Amino acid sequence: MRNWQIERRKRTRHLIELGGLVVKSGIVELTGDNRSTILGALLWMADKLNSEQGEYARALWAEKGKQAFLAEHKGETPTVSPGQHGRS
């Protein structure tokens, strides 16, 4: 197999994994699969990460993601905390 084919497969796998995270987060259902809303949310995240609150948001979101992966590993369903909407 040629090097470009290997790199293309790696990139494809990476993109599929990222798409899986979007689905796993529940964003697809919560937005009615509205691509503009999903992209807008991702752009909002990028703005937040580039702001002076970026390190705080990164740490908060990383911890929440770790907890979700752990819950999934245990067979539990990770949930969105109602009191945390819009805080980060």
Long-range contacts (C-beta under 8 A, 24 or more apart in sequence): 24-68, 24-72, 25-68, 26-80, 48-88, 53-88, 56-88, 57-88, 60-88, 61-88
